[in-house]
Amino acid sequence: MLKGKKIQTVGMIVSMVVGMIIAACLAPAAVPVTSEEPAAPVAQTTAKSTLDIVKERGKLICVGNSALPGFGFLNEAGVFSGFDVDYCKALAAAIFGDPSKHEIRATSASERFTVLQSGEGDVLIRNTTWTMSRDTDLGMNFGPTTFYDGQGMMVHKDSGIKTLQDLNGASVCVQTGTTTELNLADQMAAAGVTYEPVVFETADEVTTAYEEGRCDAWTTDKSGLVSRQTILAEPSAHEIMDVTLSKEPLGPAVRHGDDQWFDIVNWVVYATFTAEEMGITSANVDSFMTTEDPNIKKLLGLEGEFCAKIGLANDCFVNVIKQVGNYGEIYNANLGPDTVFNLPRGLNSLYTQGGLLYAPPIR
């Protein structure tokens, strides 16, 4: 019996030793201690939301344009104005109840995405086309389309150029860093037309080169052609060809990764669509405060907590409408019949009027 117990004891000891050796082999190498003080625990940090950053800063920064009259333009008095600028103001009104609490960070077409991605701006509102590669490769989330556009071509009236085929062998001015450059190549190839692209960094450089005759034609979004034509020395000496080279849905964009901020941008834009559909303007919004219409009550924060759902005061849409206006007011103030542009709304009409503007319900 004793001999058996000894054998059993030896076996247990061997098993323990083998287990210790295996554990030692599998354990990570020890890190030498270089200080007598215990290591500090790793801090657990939580990134601030874009809304928190904007509120702490006290203003909204919009990546915008300074050289496109009607959309984003810095006038001689040093004041930004335009359709895109008003949407920046609308966001500021929703967040702060004060549309003046914004800043336009003017950029070129090629640098606009980098400025947004780096955090130097909170939202990109700069006549920017929504494309798949921008949505994915560049890490953008595009909000609702605020302006449905298409690429066009401008020529000198006395050139005799009427069709793309007439441009065979011609030179075409185009701005780099835009969808325009790629669309031009695609459409000319499809039409079997050879041409010489004359590429510039800024819209001002493109306009100057075209006006000086360094290229036979100039291409960009049709809204951009209409806008820039107004500042040419002889606007009537030029015409926009009856051709559309692409679809250009323009609207605001934000960085991937902040769903609340994306929701804010989306619903502020949709509120301007909805207000126009319901006939609510900056001038009459107060008269709707006694409405019994449940849909209007939701928009104006009289029923439900819909602005609160996106982190804003429940009268956020009232501030947008009262201080900036509905979509129709924003459009007409910058591009409508009483402006030098007089751009027909076309696709930028409400869906009830044959256009593409359609807002999901606030419900």
QUIURMO-V850355 format. One record per residue. RES is the residue in one letter. SS is DSSP state (H for helix, E for strand, C for the rest). OMEGA is omega in whole degrees, 0 to 359 (none if undefined). D_CENTER is the distance of its C-alpha to the mean C-alpha in whole Angstrom. Layout:
{{RES SS OMEGA D_CENTER} {RES SS OMEGA D_CENTER}}
This chain:
{{M C 180 86} {L H 180 86} {K H 179 85} {G H 180 82} {K H 180 81} {K H 180 81} {I H 180 79} {Q H 180 76} {T H 179 76} {V H 179 75} {G H 180 73} {M H 180 71} {I H 179 71} {V H 180 70} {S H 180 67} {M H 181 65} {V H 179 66} {V H 179 64} {G H 179 61} {M H 180 61} {I H 180 61} {I H 180 58} {A H 180 56} {A H 180 56} {C H 182 55} {L H 183 52} {A C 177 51} {P C 180 48} {A C 180 50} {A C 177 50} {V C 182 48} {P C 179 51} {V C 182 51} {T C 180 50} {S C 178 51} {E C 179 53} {E C 177 50} {P C 181 48} {A C 179 45} {A C 178 42} {P C 178 40} {V C 181 36} {A C 177 34} {Q C 184 32} {T C 177 28} {T C 181 25} {A C 178 22} {K C 176 21} {S C 178 18} {T H 179 15} {L H 179 16} {D H 180 19} {I H 180 18} {V H 181 17} {K H 180 20} {E H 178 22} {R H 180 21} {G C 177 21} {K C 178 18} {L E 176 14} {I E 179 12} {C E 174 9} {V E 188 9} {G E 183 9} {N C 177 12} {S C 189 16} {A E 179 17} {L E 181 16} {P C 181 18} {G C 182 17} {F C 176 14} {G E 189 14} {F E 176 17} {L E 184 19} {N C 185 23} {E C 178 26} {A C 179 26} {G C 181 23} {V C 177 21} {F E 176 18} {S E 177 17} {G C 181 15} {F H 180 13} {D H 179 10} {V H 179 12} {D H 176 14} {Y H 172 11} {C H 177 11} {K H 180 14} {A H 178 14} {L H 179 12} {A H 178 15} {A H 180 18} {A H 185 17} {I H 188 17} {F H 188 20} {G C 184 22} {D C 183 21} {P C 181 18} {S C 183 20} {K C 178 19} {H E 176 16} {E E 175 15} {I E 176 13} {R E 185 13} {A E 180 14} {T C 170 13} {S C 180 14} {A C 185 13} {S C 183 14} {E C 187 14} {R H 183 10} {F H 179 9} {T H 180 13} {V H 178 12} {L H 183 9} {Q H 183 11} {S C 181 14} {G C 178 14} {E C 176 14} {G C 183 11} {D C 182 10} {V E 178 6} {L E 176 4} {I C 189 5} {R C 180 7} {N C 186 8} {T C 182 7} {T E 176 9} {W C 176 8} {T C 181 11} {M H 183 13} {S H 177 14} {R H 180 10} {D H 185 10} {T H 185 13} {D C 183 15} {L C 177 12} {G C 181 11} {M E 165 8} {N E 181 7} {F E 177 6} {G E 180 6} {P E 176 9} {T E 180 9} {T E 179 10} {F E 177 12} {Y E 187 14} {D E 175 15} {G C 182 17} {Q E 180 19} {G E 182 22} {M E 177 25} {M E 178 26} {V E 173 30} {H E 183 33} {K H 184 35} {D H 181 38} {S H 183 37} {G C 181 38} {I C 181 35} {K C 183 34} {T C 177 33} {L H 180 31} {Q H 178 35} {D H 181 36} {L H 180 33} {N C 181 35} {G C 182 36} {A E 175 34} {S E 183 31} {V E 177 28} {C E 181 25} {V E 180 22} {Q E 180 19} {T C 179 19} {G C 182 16} {T C 173 14} {T H 182 15} {T H 184 17} {E H 181 20} {L H 179 20} {N H 180 20} {L H 180 23} {A H 182 25} {D H 185 25} {Q H 178 26} {M H 177 28} {A H 180 30} {A H 181 30} {A C 181 32} {G C 183 34} {V C 174 33} {T C 183 34} {Y E 178 32} {E E 177 31} {P E 176 28} {V E 193 27} {V E 178 24} {F E 183 23} {E C 187 20} {T C 178 19} {A H 178 19} {D H 180 22} {E H 178 24} {V H 182 23} {T H 180 24} {T H 181 28} {A H 179 29} {Y H 183 29} {E H 179 30} {E C 177 33} {G C 180 34} {R C 173 33} {C C 184 31} {D C 182 32} {A E 182 29} {W E 182 25} {T E 171 22} {T E 176 18} {D E 181 16} {K H 178 19} {S H 179 17} {G H 178 17} {L H 178 21} {V H 181 22} {S H 185 20} {R H 179 22} {Q H 182 25} {T C 181 26} {I C 174 26} {L C 182 28} {A C 177 32} {E C 183 33} {P H 184 30} {S H 180 33} {A H 184 34} {H E 178 31} {E E 178 30} {I E 183 27} {M C 179 28} {D C 180 29} {V C 177 27} {T C 187 23} {L C 186 22} {S C 168 19} {K C 181 17} {E E 176 13} {P E 184 11} {L E 179 8} {G E 182 5} {P E 177 3} {A E 178 2} {V E 177 6} {R E 170 9} {H C 168 11} {G C 179 14} {D C 186 14} {D H 180 14} {Q H 181 15} {W H 177 12} {F H 178 10} {D H 180 13} {I H 180 13} {V H 180 9} {N H 190 10} {W H 172 14} {V H 177 13} {V H 181 12} {Y H 179 14} {A H 179 17} {T H 176 16} {F H 185 17} {T H 180 20} {A H 179 21} {E H 180 22} {E H 182 23} {M C 179 26} {G C 181 27} {I C 183 26} {T C 177 25} {S C 183 25} {A C 187 28} {N C 186 30} {V H 181 28} {D H 182 31} {S H 180 33} {F H 184 31} {M C 178 32} {T C 183 35} {T C 173 34} {E C 179 35} {D C 184 33} {P H 180 31} {N H 178 28} {I H 179 27} {K H 178 29} {K H 179 26} {L H 185 23} {L C 176 25} {G C 180 26} {L C 180 30} {E C 182 30} {G C 181 29} {E C 189 26} {F C 175 23} {C C 179 21} {A H 180 23} {K H 179 22} {I H 173 18} {G C 182 20} {L C 176 20} {A C 190 23} {N C 175 24} {D C 186 24} {C H 181 20} {F H 175 20} {V H 179 23} {N H 178 21} {V H 183 18} {I H 184 21} {K H 188 23} {Q H 181 22} {V C 177 19} {G C 175 20} {N C 184 19} {Y H 181 17} {G H 179 20} {E H 179 21} {I H 180 17} {Y H 184 18} {N H 181 21} {A H 186 21} {N H 188 19} {L H 190 20} {G C 187 23} {P C 180 26} {D C 177 27} {T C 179 25} {V C 183 26} {F C 179 23} {N C 181 25} {L C 174 22} {P C 184 23} {R C 176 21} {G H 180 22} {L H 181 19} {N H 172 17} {S C 174 20} {L E 179 21} {Y H 179 22} {T H 180 26} {Q H 177 26} {G C 180 25} {G C 184 21} {L C 182 18} {L E 187 17} {Y C 181 18} {A C 172 18} {P C 182 19} {P C 171 22} {I C 188 22} {R C none 25}}
